[in-house]
Amino acid sequence: MHKLTAGGHDYFLVDSDVDLAAVCYEQAKNDWVAVDTEFERSSTYYPELCLVQLTTIGQVAVIDPLAIQDMGPLVELIFNSRITKVFHAGRQDLEIFHHLYDRVPTPIFDTQIAAQLLGLEEQSSYATLVKHLLGVELDKSHTRTNWKIRPLSGGQLKYAAEDVIYLAQVYELIRQRLSDAGILEWLKDDFAALQSPALYDVDPYDCWRRIRQARRLSESEVAVLQQLAAWREMTARRENIPRNWLLSDTLLVDLSRLQPQSSLDLTRMQGLNKRFLAKHGSALLHLIATADRTGKKDLVQAENRQPLGMEQKRLVEKMFEVVQQKQRQYNLRENSIVTQKGLEALVRNGANAQLQQGWRYQLVGKELFALLEHSDGC
């Protein structure tokens, strides 16, 4: 085990089975552990784990999984239900553990989600959060580094260690502030959603929903897009390559709109090379020809854009006043709870997923849905 220094803190580079077991034994003595990972997925579908950084009170460890044969002690620590695992924007970290071990670590605490209740932006970067809360300017020079290459430089190791060192400090600060305000429990549902295996077991036949251009397609065209996007997802997983290496979103949409009927039609489309068509052309034509284009109204739910009536507008104004009052009360950023357009959608459609769960529901959602329920003629 190699002792190094980052940000004025000592840390250990762990690159042997014996050292990993010793580190995890010490870390397991605490009731929480801050976790960060470094990974590569530029040429793969699944992320490849390259580093794991851990810290609890008194010990910081940078673990090199590429040099370790038995990751069992780390697995036991990460999946210990007694220990809270602290992440920042942890979905990708959790995705890695879910892929490797077919389960999600629990319980967790995500500082990006929690920071919203302190008035910070929902997508605030980790560096911004550290600067705001700790006054520390993080080194960003290794943000784009290739973590698979060995040996790792001193700068890379320092960057990795500092990430988790400051994550622990941010966690303790945020947790204390939320606890003092009596709103720490509001995050319970948000964290539960992030821990759900269903979040990482993506149904290939739902993947078309991530494609923005899909909203411009007809129901018949979306039926084709659903099949093509599912094929792309399953093929990318099987071959472990990025989905866009197979087909870009733009090409999926073009295929769904044009619906080529023959190999000749495919060759006339820009972006489809001969090698790809030789391997996958027949599969694409089969999917396009056999896509069920009937009874697909559930695939495309056009948003109702009818103008709001006078009573509906008054209700939106009343709701907006409630939201603004809550933002002032808890010193939250403007529109951090919900935008006015979101409130209009709630009044128009009777639903708003963002307001129906998590801390937003606890803070204001229950009150807004009560107003909606008791409104007259809306």
N, C-alpha and C positions, 0 to 999 in steps of 0.2 A: 504494500500500500504506500503510495507516494504522497507526501505532504507538500502542498503548494499553498499559494496565497492569492486571493482575489478580493479587491475592494476593501483591503484591510482585514479580511477574514481568512483564516486558515481553512483549507478544504482538502479532502483526500481523493486522489484518483484511484479508483477501484478497478483492477484489471485481472483479478484472479478469483477462483472459486472460494478460497479460504478467506480472502479479504471481504468478499461480498457477504458471506455468512456472518462475519464479525460485525460489519456495518449494519446489516438488517437486524441483527440481534439487539444492537444499541438503539436503533431507530424505533423498534417495536415497543420500547419502554414508555413512549409518549402517547398521548391520545390524539395527536394529529401529526401529519407529515406533509410538507410542501413538496410537490412533484412537478417536474418539467421534463420534457423529452426533446430530443433532436432526432430528426428522421429525414429520409430521402424518399421521394416518390415521383421524381421527374421523369422516370422511364418505366414506372410500374403502376399498376392499378392500386395495389395494396401498399401502404407506407412501410418502409423498412426501418426498423428501430436501430438507431446508431448510438445514442447516449440516453441515459436516464440520470437526472439530477434529483437528489433528495436532500432535505434538511429538516431537522427538528431543533429543539433547543440544544445548542452546544455542539452540533456535528453537521458538517456539510460534506456530501459525497457526490462525486461525478463518476458514474458507473459506465464502463465500456462493455456493452453486451457482445460486441464482436470478438472480445478476447476471453469471454467467460463461457465455460462449458455447461455449468449447472446454474440456471437462473431461478431454481426453486426457492431460495430464501427471499428473493425479491418478489416473486409471485405470492408467496405466503404473506409478505408484508402488505403488498398492494391490495390484496383481497381480504385483509383482516377487517372484519365488520366492526371491530371495536375502535379502529383508528380512522379518523376523518382524513381523507386525501384532499389536499388543497391544490387547485389548479387556477390558471388564468386562461379564459377562453379555452376550456378544457375539452371541447368536443373532439378535436383531432387526437389529443392524447388518449382519450377514452376509446376512440375508434381503434387505435393501435392495440390496446389491451384486449378489446373485444375480439379483434381479428386473431390475435395470437392465442387467446385462451378461451374464446367463445363465451365470455361473460364480462360484465362491467363492474369495475370497482365501486363499492359502496361502504360507508356514506361518503359524499363529496361536498366540497365548498368551492364555488367558482367566484373568484374575485371580480371578474368582468361583470357578471350578473349582479353581484352584490354592490358594486360601485355605483350602479344606476340609482340606488336608493340614497346615495350621497350627493346626487345631483350631477354626476358625470355622464358623458355621452355613452349611449348603449354600445357603440362600437369603438370606444376609446382604446387606443393601443396600450400595450403593457408599458412601453416607455413613457407615454403621456401620464399614465396612472402613477408610476413611480416618481416622476418629476413633480406631479401635483401633490402627492401625499408625503413624499420623503425628501423632496428637493434635490434628488440625485439625477444626474444626466447619464443615461445608460450609453455605453459604447454600442454603436449600430454597425460597426465595420464588418461583422461576421454574420449579418442577417441572411445573406445569400450564399453562405459557405457550403461546400460539399462535405457533409458529415461522415461519409463512408470512407474517405481517404485517410489512411494511416501512414505515419504517425500524425496525431493531432498536434497543432502548434500550441505554444503557450498562450497565445492570444485567443485561440478558439476555446481552450479549456477555461480561461479566465472569463470569457463571455458566457459560457455555459454555467459556470459556478455562480456568477453574479445574478443571473436570471432567477435562480432559485433562492439565493440569499435574500434578495429584496422581496421576492414573493412571500416569504415567511413574515417579513416585517409589515408588508402591506396587509396580509391576512390578519395579523394581530390587531392592527390599527382599525381596519374596517369592521372586524367582528366586534371590537369594543364599542365603537361608535354606534353601530346598529343595536347592540345590546343595551347601551345606555338610553337609546331612543325608544326602546321597547318594540322594535320592529324586526328583530332578527328572525323570528319565526315566520315572517311573511315569505321568506325565501324557500321554505320547505318544499312547496310544490314545484318551483322552478328547478331545484336541484333534483327532485324525483324524476322530472321529465328528462333531464340530462342523463340520469342513470338508467333509463329504460332501454333494455336490449332492442326493443322495436325501433328505436331511433337509428340503430346501426344495421338492422336487418331490413334493408331497403328492398321493397318489392319492385323487381324490374319493370313491371307493368304500370308503375306509378312514376317512372323516371321522366316521362314526357312532360310532366307538370313543371319540371325545373327549366324547361326551355321557353324563354321569354317570347320568342316569335310565334309560339303555339297559339297565342290569343288572336292572331290574325288569320287563322285557318278556319275552314268550315268544319262542321261536325264530321263529315265524311273524310276530310283530310286529316283531322285529329285521330280518327280511328286507325288510319295508316301510320301516323306518327307514333301512336302508342306501341304498335307492333315493332316498328323499326327501332325505337328507343330501347325497348326491352331486349331486342336482339343485340344491340350494341352493348348494353350493360352486361348481359350474360357472356358475350364473347370476350369483352375486355377482362372480366373476372377470370374466365377460363384461361386466357392467354397471359394474364397478369401484365397488361399494358394499359396506359392511360386511354380512357374512352375516346378522347378526341384524336388519338392516333388512328383509330378506326374510321370514324366519321365525325366531322364537326357538327355542331348544332345547326349551322346554316345549311349544310348538305342534307341533314335529316329533314329539315323543313322543305327544302327544294324537292327532295324525293317525294315527300308527302303531297306536295302541291301538284307537281308535274305527273307523278305516278307513271313512270316509264313501263312499257309493256314488253319490251324485248331487249336483248343484249345490245342491239344497235342503238336503241334509245338511250341506254346507259352510257355508251361510249360518247354520245353527244353532250353529256353533262360535264361542265367544268368541275375539276377537283377530284374526279374519280380516275385514278391511273390504271393502266393495264394490269399491273400485278395485283392490285386490290380486286379488280373485277374478275380476274381469273380465279381468284380464291373465294370471293364472296358474292359475285354477281348473281349467280343462280338463286342463292338464299334470299337476296334482296327482292328479286322478281317474284319469287314464291310468296314472300310476306306481303308484298303489295297486292298481288292478285287474290290472295285468300283472306285479307283483312275483312272482318265483319263490319260493314259500314251501316248496318241497321241497328236501331235501338240504342244509339250511342249519345242520346241527348244528355245523359248524366256526365259525359266526358267534358262537355263544354257548357259551363254555366255562365252565360253572359250576365255581367253585372247590370242591374237595373239602374239606368241613368236618368230616369224620369225626374223632373224638377221636384223639389220638396214642396209640399203644401204649406200654407201659412202656419198651421198648428205645428207641423213638423219642424219648421224653422224656429219657432219659439221654443220647442223642446230642445233642439240642438243648442240654442243660446243658453238655456237653463243648465244643460249638461256642461257646457263649456265653462260656465261660471263655477260650477262645482269642481271641475278639473283644475281650473286656475287657482282656486282657493287651496286645494290640496298641494299644488306645486309651491305656492307661497309658504304654506304651513311647514312643509318638509324640505324647503329650500332646493327644490328640484328644477332642473333645466326646462325651459319652455319646450313643450311638445314631447317631453320624455315619457309621459304617461300615455297620451294618445293625441293625435292631431285632430283638427276640426273636421277634416275629410273622413277620418275614422269614426267620428261621432255621427256624421251624416250617413255613413254606411250602416252604423248601428241602428239609427232611426229608420232608415229606408228598408233594411233587410232583417232587422230584429236580431242580429248576431254580430259579434266581433271577437274573433278567436283570441286576440291579444288581451282583451279585457275579461275574458272568461276563465282565466287561469293565473296562477302565480301571484306575485306581489301586487300587480296592477289590480287584480280582482279584489284582494284584501284591502287595498288602499281606497279604491274608488269604484271598481266594477260592480260590486253589490249594490251600491247606491244608484248607479246609473241604470242598472237593469230594473231596479225598483221604480225609478222615474218612468222608464219605458212601459212597464207593466200597468202603471196607474194613469198613464196619459189618456187623454180623450181624443178618439178619432184619429190616432196616428198609426 
